[in-house]
Amino acid sequence: IIAVAEPKADRRALMCRAYGIPADRAFSNWEDLLARPQMADAALIWTLDDMHTEPTLAALKQGYHVLLEKPMSNSETECRAIAAAAEEAQRVLSVCHVLRYTPFYRTIKQLIDDGQVGEVASLSQVENVGYWHHAHSFVRGNWRCSEQTSPMILQKSCHDMDILLWLSGQRCTRVSSFGSLHHFDAAHAPQDAPLRCTDGCPHSVVCPYDAGKIYLTDNVGWPTDMLTTDLSREGRLKALREGPYGRCVYHCDNDVVDRQVVNLEFDNGAVAGFTMTAFTTDMARQLKVCGTKGQITADMNANTVSLHRFGESGPREITLETPPQTNNYGHGGGDYYLMRDFVRAVQSGGDGNLSSARVSLQSHLICFAAERSRVERRIVEL
């Protein structure tokens, strides 16, 4: 990491200290950074969703390879523009669909491609967001408003649409979806709940969403480190009193759904069902793949994959590759393998790019269709 653009001075300084970035390569905005002659092989673009397109197009035009956070954009038109620009520039553009890179999903994909379950007939995936994670990111946090960033199905679950598409090996033709914001609103606020958890809430002892229970613990990693760069107790308290993460979850300006289901039909007749829900204790994905010769049952949190071929006496537990033991990478090792493969793709000129903009575009289109279906209450043809 040899340069950084970051509008918040304290976070910019943190990056400079961590990576030894000199002052003349630290910028308060991406425009100033990309106004300089190309200074590296690749640009890593991690702005918020609605700010992805301009820096991505500028970086590609200047000759950078790009690693882009998902979703590519909250606009279908802009997603198409990014995919076209990457091909025109002949640069590597990888989208951070980390699930494709995990040993967990790569193992399942290999079992399917090897014919272990025959022809895939149906897939079912559940994304358990976790009650406190949903409150952190989608009620109090950066992704609470669909107009400011993205609809929930795009921001949180484009991973899942991408995985279902990848595992099926087919083209999605029809989408339907249902969902709503039901719980996290003023109508569900306990009586006399103040606007902030720090304002002497009488329900703090029993409320699972009390900000003190989430952020004033011994954990100063994620999500606590999103509050402030001053992670002392006093620094965190100040952030809760003044910033968005101290607000009561029933008195926020959120509008994204807190539960949603999506149904997909593929061009070979296979179908898939997906459920996203905020109301779980764990943060995990469970998957079931049903084929004409067997089934796969898998739990990402438990890191287990079970294959049961029809006619055999019982299931076989599949051994998964163990990712490197490091605290710096999450998503079941997906972060590590994504970065490794992106570097290799840049070195090789594009070989082995599992999540190119063109590939990623397909799952984004499914997400846009799912949101149209949910809002307009109709089946959407792709």
C-alpha positions in Angstrom: 0.0 0.0 0.0 1.8 3.1 -1.2 -0.9 5.8 -1.3 -4.3 6.5 0.3 -7.3 8.7 -0.3 -9.5 9.1 2.8 -11.7 12.1 3.8 -11.4 11.5 7.6 -8.1 12.8 8.8 -7.8 10.4 11.8 -8.4 7.4 9.6 -6.1 8.7 6.9 -3.3 9.1 9.5 -4.0 5.5 10.8 -3.4 4.2 7.3 -0.2 6.2 6.9 1.2 4.9 10.1 0.2 1.3 9.3 1.7 1.2 5.8 4.5 3.9 6.0 2.7 6.1 3.5 4.5 9.5 3.1 2.5 12.7 3.5 2.7 13.6 -0.2 0.9 10.3 -1.0 -2.0 10.9 1.4 -5.0 12.6 0.0 -8.4 13.7 1.4 -10.2 12.7 -1.8 -9.8 10.2 -4.6 -9.8 12.9 -7.3 -6.5 14.4 -6.1 -5.0 10.9 -5.9 -6.0 9.9 -9.4 -4.9 13.3 -10.8 -1.3 12.1 -10.2 0.5 10.0 -12.7 -0.1 6.3 -12.2 2.0 5.3 -9.2 1.1 1.6 -8.7 -0.2 -1.5 -10.4 -3.6 -1.6 -8.8 -6.2 0.6 -7.1 -8.4 -0.8 -4.3 -11.7 1.1 -4.3 -13.6 0.9 -1.0 -15.9 3.9 -1.1 -19.5 3.6 -0.2 -21.8 1.9 -2.8 -23.1 5.1 -4.5 -19.5 6.4 -4.9 -17.9 3.4 -6.7 -18.4 4.3 -10.3 -16.5 7.6 -10.8 -13.2 6.5 -9.1 -13.4 3.0 -10.8 -13.8 4.5 -14.3 -11.0 7.0 -13.6 -8.7 4.4 -12.3 -9.3 2.1 -15.3 -8.7 5.0 -17.7 -5.4 5.8 -16.0 -4.2 2.2 -16.4 -4.8 0.7 -12.9 -6.1 -2.8 -12.3 -9.0 -2.5 -9.9 -10.2 -4.5 -6.9 -13.7 -3.1 -6.2 -15.9 -3.6 -3.2 -19.3 -5.1 -3.8 -21.8 -4.1 -5.0 -20.2 -2.6 -8.1 -22.8 0.2 -7.9 -26.4 0.8 -6.7 -27.3 1.6 -10.3 -27.9 -1.0 -13.0 -26.7 1.5 -15.7 -23.5 2.1 -13.8 -22.8 -1.6 -13.2 -23.0 -2.1 -17.0 -20.7 0.9 -17.6 -18.1 -0.5 -15.2 -18.1 -3.9 -16.8 -17.8 -2.4 -20.3 -15.0 0.0 -19.2 -13.0 -2.9 -17.7 -13.1 -4.8 -20.9 -12.3 -1.8 -23.0 -9.3 -0.9 -20.8 -8.1 -4.5 -20.8 -7.4 -4.3 -17.1 -8.2 -6.8 -14.4 -11.3 -5.8 -12.4 -12.2 -8.1 -9.6 -15.3 -7.6 -7.5 -15.1 -8.6 -3.8 -17.4 -11.6 -4.0 -15.3 -13.3 -1.2 -17.6 -16.3 -0.9 -16.4 -17.7 -4.3 -12.9 -17.8 -2.9 -13.6 -19.7 0.4 -12.6 -23.3 0.7 -16.2 -23.9 1.8 -17.9 -22.9 -1.4 -15.1 -23.9 -3.7 -15.4 -27.5 -2.3 -19.2 -27.5 -3.0 -18.7 -26.2 -6.5 -16.2 -28.9 -7.2 -18.6 -31.6 -5.9 -21.3 -30.3 -8.2 -19.0 -30.0 -11.3 -17.7 -33.6 -10.6 -21.3 -34.8 -10.9 -21.5 -36.0 -7.3 -25.2 -35.0 -7.0 -26.1 -35.4 -10.7 -28.0 -32.6 -12.3 -28.8 -29.8 -9.9 -32.6 -29.5 -9.4 -32.8 -27.0 -6.6 -30.7 -24.9 -4.2 -31.7 -23.3 -1.0 -29.6 -20.8 0.9 -30.2 -19.0 4.2 -28.3 -15.9 5.2 -28.4 -15.4 9.0 -27.4 -11.8 9.3 -27.3 -11.8 13.2 -29.5 -9.5 15.3 -26.6 -7.2 16.4 -24.9 -7.2 13.0 -28.1 -6.1 11.4 -28.5 -3.4 14.0 -24.9 -2.2 13.5 -24.7 -2.1 9.7 -28.3 -1.8 8.5 -30.1 0.2 11.2 -27.5 2.5 12.8 -24.7 2.1 10.3 -23.6 3.0 6.8 -26.0 0.8 4.9 -29.3 1.8 6.6 -30.8 3.8 3.8 -31.3 2.3 0.3 -31.2 5.6 -1.5 -27.9 6.6 0.2 -26.2 3.3 -0.5 -28.1 0.2 -1.8 -31.2 -1.9 -1.2 -30.5 -4.7 1.3 -30.7 -7.5 -1.3 -27.9 -5.7 -3.3 -25.6 -4.6 -0.5 -25.7 -7.6 1.8 -26.9 -10.4 -0.5 -25.3 -9.9 -3.9 -22.9 -12.4 -2.4 -25.7 -14.9 -2.2 -27.1 -14.3 -5.7 -23.6 -14.6 -7.0 -23.0 -18.0 -5.2 -26.4 -19.4 -6.3 -25.7 -18.4 -9.9 -22.1 -19.8 -9.8 -23.1 -23.1 -8.2 -26.0 -23.7 -10.6 -23.9 -23.0 -13.6 -27.0 -21.7 -15.4 -28.5 -18.4 -16.5 -31.3 -17.0 -14.3 -34.5 -16.3 -16.3 -37.1 -15.3 -13.7 -37.1 -13.7 -10.2 -39.7 -13.1 -7.5 -39.2 -11.6 -4.1 -41.0 -10.6 -0.9 -39.7 -8.7 2.1 -40.1 -5.6 4.3 -38.9 -3.5 7.1 -41.1 -4.5 9.9 -39.4 -4.4 13.3 -36.9 -1.6 13.4 -39.2 1.4 13.5 -40.8 3.8 16.0 -43.9 1.7 16.2 -41.9 -1.1 17.9 -40.0 1.2 20.4 -40.5 0.3 24.0 -42.4 2.9 26.0 -40.3 5.8 27.1 -37.3 4.7 25.1 -35.0 7.7 24.5 -33.5 8.6 21.2 -30.1 7.4 22.4 -29.0 4.4 24.5 -26.7 6.7 26.4 -29.6 8.9 27.5 -30.6 6.7 30.5 -32.8 4.2 28.7 -35.0 2.3 31.2 -34.9 -0.8 29.0 -31.1 -1.2 28.7 -30.8 -4.2 30.9 -33.3 -6.3 28.8 -32.7 -4.8 25.3 -30.4 -6.9 23.2 -29.7 -3.9 21.0 -28.4 -1.7 23.8 -25.3 0.1 22.4 -23.3 -0.5 25.5 -23.7 -4.2 25.2 -22.4 -4.2 21.7 -19.7 -1.5 21.8 -18.5 -1.2 25.4 -17.0 -4.6 25.8 -13.4 -6.0 25.7 -13.7 -6.3 21.9 -12.1 -3.3 20.2 -12.0 -4.9 16.8 -14.9 -5.0 14.3 -17.6 -3.7 14.7 -16.4 -1.5 17.6 -13.5 0.0 15.6 -16.1 1.5 13.2 -17.1 4.0 15.9 -13.9 6.0 16.2 -10.1 5.7 16.1 -10.1 6.5 19.8 -11.0 3.1 21.2 -10.5 3.9 24.8 -13.7 3.5 26.9 -14.0 7.3 27.0 -13.5 7.6 23.3 -16.2 5.0 22.6 -18.6 6.6 25.0 -18.1 10.0 23.3 -18.8 8.3 19.9 -22.0 6.7 21.2 -23.2 10.0 22.6 -22.5 12.0 19.4 -22.4 9.5 16.5 -24.9 7.2 14.8 -24.0 4.0 16.6 -25.4 5.3 19.9 -28.9 5.7 18.6 -31.9 3.6 19.7 -32.5 1.1 17.0 -36.2 2.1 17.0 -35.4 5.8 16.4 -33.1 5.7 13.4 -33.5 6.9 9.8 -33.3 3.4 8.3 -35.4 2.1 5.5 -33.8 -1.2 4.3 -35.7 -4.5 4.9 -35.1 -6.7 7.9 -36.2 -9.9 6.2 -36.5 -10.9 2.5 -37.0 -14.0 0.4 -36.0 -14.5 -3.2 -37.0 -17.2 -5.7 -34.9 -17.9 -8.9 -35.6 -20.0 -11.9 -32.8 -21.0 -14.3 -32.9 -21.7 -18.0 -32.6 -25.5 -17.5 -35.6 -25.6 -15.1 -33.6 -25.6 -11.9 -34.8 -23.4 -9.1 -33.3 -21.7 -6.1 -34.7 -20.1 -2.9 -32.9 -17.6 -0.7 -33.8 -16.2 2.7 -32.2 -13.3 4.4 -33.2 -12.5 8.0 -31.9 -10.1 10.7 -33.4 -12.2 13.5 -30.8 -14.8 14.2 -28.3 -15.3 17.0 -25.6 -16.4 14.6 -24.0 -14.9 11.6 -23.8 -17.8 9.1 -24.9 -19.2 5.8 -26.6 -22.6 5.4 -26.9 -24.3 2.0 -28.7 -27.3 0.6 -28.1 -28.5 -3.0 -30.5 -31.1 -4.3 -29.6 -33.1 -7.4 -30.9 -36.0 -9.3 -28.3 -38.4 -7.7 -27.8 -36.9 -4.3 -27.7 -33.9 -2.0 -25.2 -31.6 -0.3 -25.9 -30.1 3.1 -23.5 -27.4 4.3 -23.1 -24.9 7.1 -20.5 -22.2 6.6 -20.3 -21.2 10.3 -19.6 -24.8 11.3 -17.4 -25.2 8.2 -19.1 -28.5 7.4 -20.1 -30.0 4.0 -22.0 -33.3 3.9 -22.5 -35.3 0.7 -25.3 -38.0 0.6 -25.5 -39.8 -2.7 -28.9 -41.6 -3.2 -28.7 -45.3 -2.5 -25.7 -45.0 -0.2 -26.0 -45.9 3.5 -25.3 -42.5 4.8 -23.7 -39.1 4.2 -20.0 -38.5 3.8 -18.4 -35.6 5.6 -16.1 -33.7 3.2 -12.7 -32.5 4.4 -12.2 -28.8 3.7 -8.9 -26.9 3.0 -7.8 -24.9 6.1 -7.1 -21.3 5.2 -3.9 -19.7 6.7 -4.2 -18.9 10.4 -4.3 -15.1 10.5 -6.5 -12.6 12.3 -6.3 -10.2 9.3 -8.7 -12.1 7.0 -12.3 -13.1 7.4 -15.2 -14.6 5.5 -14.0 -18.2 6.1 -10.6 -17.5 4.4 -12.3 -15.8 1.5 -10.6 -12.5 2.1 -7.2 -14.1 2.0 -7.8 -16.1 -1.2 -9.5 -13.1 -2.9 -6.4 -10.9 -2.3 -4.0 -13.7 -3.3 -5.9 -14.4 -6.6 -6.3 -10.7 -7.4 -2.5 -10.3 -7.1 -1.9 -13.4 -9.2 -4.4 -12.1 -11.8 -2.6 -8.8 -12.0 0.7 -10.5 -12.4 -0.6 -12.8 -15.1 -2.7 -10.3 -17.0 -6.1 -11.6 -16.0 -5.8 -15.4 -15.6 -7.8 -16.9 -12.8 -10.1 -14.0 -12.1 -13.1 -15.7 -10.5 -15.1 -12.5 -10.0 -14.6 -10.3 -13.0 -16.9 -7.3 -13.6 -18.6 -9.2 -16.5 -19.3 -12.2 -14.3 -20.4 -10.1 -11.3 -22.8 -8.1 -13.5 -25.1 -11.2 -13.8 -25.7 -11.5 -10.1 -26.2 -7.7 -9.8 -28.9 -7.9 -12.4 -30.6 -10.6 -10.3 -30.5 -8.3 -7.3 -32.0 -5.3 -9.2 -34.7 -7.7 -10.5 -35.4 -9.0 -7.0 -35.9 -5.5 -5.6 -38.2 -4.6 -8.5 -40.2 -7.7 -7.7 -40.4 -6.9 -4.0 -41.5 -3.3 -4.5 -43.8 -3.9 -7.5 -45.1 -7.3 -6.2 -44.6 -9.1 -9.5 -42.4 -11.7 -11.2 -39.6 -10.2 -13.2 -38.3 -11.8 -16.4 -34.5 -11.5 -17.0 
